[in-house]
Amino acid sequence: MSEFMTEQRHQDDPAKRARLRWRARRGLLENDLILMRYLDANEAQMSDDEVDAFSRLMDLTDNDLMDLLLARKEPEAAVDLPQVHALLKKLRTA
């Protein structure tokens, strides 16, 4: 078995795609709208780094996530990573 076949990429795994979409359903309607609009337009092309960044953002509270999406705050601590900054830039223009 090839080393590339040990774990399916996000795009090739329907369960991972469904899990990501489920996590994007948020308590704040504004978050939900931004995240779902982005996934609808970009999910099939998301890189593994983007999926990781998206997952890290999903670990935040709704209010912290909203502050990042509206650029009221910038990422700190565990989400202060280049791939998170890049994804936020895309989400903010979505």
Backbone hydrogen bonds in HBPLUS format (Angstrom, degrees):
<---DONOR---> <-ACCEPTOR-->    atom                        ^
c    i                          cat <-CA-CA->   ^        H-A-AA   ^      H-
h    n   atom  resd res      DA  || num        DHA   H-A  angle D-A-AA Bond
n    s   type  num  typ     dist DA aas  dist angle  dist       angle   num
A0005-MET N   A0002-SER O   3.04 MM   3  5.42 159.1  2.09 110.4 117.1     1
A0012-ASP N   A0009-ARG O   3.00 MM   3  5.39 137.1  2.19 109.2 121.0     2
A0013-ASP N   A0010-HIS O   3.19 MM   3  5.39 164.2  2.21 111.0 115.9     3
A0016-LYS N   A0013-ASP O   3.10 MM   3  5.40 118.2  2.50 105.0 119.1     4
A0017-ARG N   A0013-ASP O   3.05 MM   4  6.38 158.4  2.10 155.8 162.6     5
A0018-ALA N   A0014-PRO O   2.93 MM   4  6.10 160.2  1.97 147.0 152.3     6
A0019-ARG N   A0015-ALA O   2.93 MM   4  6.09 156.1  1.99 145.8 152.5     7
A0020-LEU N   A0016-LYS O   2.98 MM   4  6.16 158.3  2.03 146.8 152.1     8
A0021-ARG N   A0017-ARG O   3.05 MM   4  6.29 161.8  2.08 149.6 154.3     9
A0022-TRP N   A0018-ALA O   2.89 MM   4  6.10 154.5  1.96 147.3 154.7    10
A0023-ARG N   A0019-ARG O   2.97 MM   4  6.20 159.3  2.01 149.7 154.6    11
A0024-ALA N   A0020-LEU O   3.09 MM   4  6.30 132.9  2.32 138.5 151.0    12
A0024-ALA N   A0021-ARG O   3.15 MM   3  5.04 130.6  2.40  92.3 105.8    13
A0025-ARG N   A0022-TRP O   3.14 MM   3  5.49 157.9  2.19 107.9 114.7    14
A0032-ASP N   A0028-LEU O   3.07 MM   4  6.36 168.5  2.08 157.9 161.2    15
A0033-LEU N   A0029-LEU O   2.85 MM   4  6.09 162.0  1.88 158.0 161.7    16
A0034-ILE N   A0030-GLU O   3.12 MM   4  6.32 167.1  2.14 150.9 153.8    17
A0035-LEU N   A0031-ASN O   2.90 MM   4  6.03 177.2  1.90 164.8 165.8    18
A0036-MET N   A0032-ASP O   2.93 MM   4  5.89 166.9  1.94 150.8 155.2    19
A0037-ARG N   A0033-LEU O   3.02 MM   4  5.92 155.7  2.08 140.4 147.6    20
A0038-TYR N   A0034-ILE O   3.05 MM   4  6.21 157.3  2.11 144.9 151.2    21
A0039-LEU N   A0035-LEU O   2.91 MM   4  6.19 165.0  1.94 152.1 156.1    22
A0040-ASP N   A0036-MET O   2.82 MM   4  5.94 163.9  1.84 150.3 155.0    23
A0041-ALA N   A0037-ARG O   3.18 MM   4  6.35 151.5  2.26 142.8 149.2    24
A0042-ASN N   A0038-TYR O   2.83 MM   4  5.87 145.2  1.95 151.9 162.7    25
A0043-GLU N   A0039-LEU O   2.90 MM   4  4.63 159.5  1.95 132.7 133.3    26
A0045-GLN N   A0042-ASN O   2.99 MM   3  5.56 142.3  2.14 118.5 129.0    27
A0046-MET N   A0043-GLU O   3.17 MM   3  5.23 160.4  2.21 106.8 112.8    28
A0051-VAL N   A0047-SER O   2.95 MM   4  6.29 156.2  2.01 151.7 158.7    29
A0052-ASP N   A0048-ASP O   2.92 MM   4  6.12 155.9  1.97 144.9 151.5    30
A0053-ALA N   A0049-ASP O   2.92 MM   4  6.15 159.8  1.96 145.9 151.4    31
A0054-PHE N   A0050-GLU O   2.81 MM   4  5.99 160.8  1.85 149.3 154.9    32
A0055-SER N   A0051-VAL O   2.88 MM   4  6.06 159.8  1.92 148.8 154.2    33
A0056-ARG N   A0052-ASP O   2.96 MM   4  6.24 153.9  2.03 148.6 155.5    34
A0057-LEU N   A0053-ALA O   3.03 MM   4  6.33 153.8  2.10 148.5 155.4    35
A0058-MET N   A0054-PHE O   2.98 MM   4  6.29 143.5  2.12 144.0 154.7    36
A0059-ASP N   A0056-ARG O   3.17 MM   3  5.30 146.6  2.29  99.3 109.0    37
A0060-LEU N   A0057-LEU O   3.10 MM   3  5.53 162.4  2.13 112.1 117.6    38
A0065-LEU N   A0061-THR O   2.92 MM   4  6.09 162.1  1.95 155.4 160.9    39
A0066-MET N   A0062-ASP O   2.88 MM   4  6.07 160.0  1.92 148.5 154.2    40
A0067-ASP N   A0063-ASN O   3.01 MM   4  6.23 157.1  2.07 146.4 152.2    41
A0068-LEU N   A0064-ASP O   3.14 MM   4  6.44 149.9  2.23 144.0 151.4    42
A0068-LEU N   A0065-LEU O   3.10 MM   3  5.17 118.9  2.49  96.5 111.2    43
A0069-LEU N   A0065-LEU O   2.86 MM   4  6.15 164.5  1.88 158.0 162.5    44
A0070-LEU N   A0066-MET O   2.91 MM   4  6.02 152.2  1.99 151.0 157.4    45
A0072-ARG N   A0067-ASP O   2.79 MM   5  4.88 141.9  1.93 156.2 160.6    46
A0073-LYS N   A0067-ASP O   3.22 MM   6  5.51 143.9  2.36 125.7 121.8    47
A0071-ALA N   A0068-LEU O   3.09 MM   3  4.95 160.0  2.14 103.0 108.2    48
A0079-VAL N   A0076-GLU O   3.15 MM   3  5.65 154.8  2.22 140.5 135.7    49
A0080-ASP N   A0077-ALA O   3.09 MM   3  5.42 166.8  2.11 115.7 119.6    50
A0084-VAL N   A0081-LEU O   3.05 MM   3  5.28 127.6  2.34 104.3 118.1    51
A0085-HIS N   A0081-LEU O   3.03 MM   4  6.37 162.5  2.06 160.7 165.7    52
A0086-ALA N   A0082-PRO O   2.95 MM   4  6.18 160.6  1.99 150.8 156.2    53
A0087-LEU N   A0083-GLN O   3.04 MM   4  6.12 155.6  2.10 135.6 142.2    54
A0088-LEU N   A0084-VAL O   2.86 MM   4  6.04 163.4  1.89 153.4 158.2    55
A0089-LYS N   A0085-HIS O   3.06 MM   4  6.27 154.1  2.13 145.4 151.9    56
A0090-LYS N   A0086-ALA O   3.26 MM   4  6.61 152.9  2.34 141.9 148.3    57
A0090-LYS N   A0087-LEU O   3.02 MM   3  5.10 114.7  2.46  96.8 112.3    58
A0091-LEU N   A0087-LEU O   2.80 MM   4  6.11 162.7  1.83 157.6 163.1    59
A0092-ARG N   A0088-LEU O   2.83 MM   4  5.91 154.7  1.89 151.9 157.6    60
A0093-THR N   A0090-LYS O   3.16 MM   3  5.37 142.4  2.31 101.8 112.3    61
A0094-ALA N   A0091-LEU O   3.19 MM   3  4.99 153.4  2.27  96.9 105.0    62
